[in-house]
Amino acid sequence: MLSVAARTKVEIWLQTFAPGSRTPIHRHSCEEVFVVLKGKGTLMLASSSHKYPGTPQVFQIYSNSTFSIHVNDPHQVLNTDEYEDLQMLVVISRPPVKVFIYEDWSMPHTAARLKFPYYWDQECLHEPKDEL
């Protein structure tokens, strides 16, 4: 007889965010566990229990911190450091991941745009820098 753990599929990702970059606001039908390997940043997290995400909770993340995201909770990760990459090890359940993208935190969950397959390196956004 197989145990539940033996049937569970997971993927492990190594994600590196350049200074000033961020993920889009998004949700997906899997759980995620993050381990921050280096750098610092911000996690913005909202609940899927309302019609739209609303004002997210804001958490500071830094090297050696861990956090998890529940299934379908909208979130965004930002590298807030001006000079150093933010690097994280991410474990996701139930691959492949179907990602739903939000334009902003007031967008209804039902209006989020499906992006599948999803490639993080194509979608991570960079904050414009003031060169003056």
C-alpha positions, 0 to 999 in steps of 0.5 A: 500500500502506498502512503499519501506522501508517496503519491503527492507530486511536488516541484522544487524551484530556485527563483532569483529576482533581480533588484527591483523586480517583482512577480505579478499579483497572482494566485494558483491552485497549489500550496507553496513553501518558500525558503529565502536563501539570500537577499530581502524583500516584501511578500504581499498576501491576500485571502481568496475568501472574499470577492476580490483580494482587497488590501494585502497584508505586507510581510518583510522577508529576508535571508533564512526566513520561510513562509507558505502560501495557501491554495488560491491566496493572491500574493506578490513577491518583491525584491526591495533591495537596490543592489542584491538579488533575492533568491528563494527555494520554492516547493509547490504542490500539485504541478503543473501550476495554473496561474491566474494574474491580477491587474491590481488588488481590487480586481475580482477573483473571477476576472483574473487572467489564466496564464498556462503554461507559466514562465516566471522569467517572462513575467517578472516585472522591473520597477522603473529606476529614476536615472536622474 
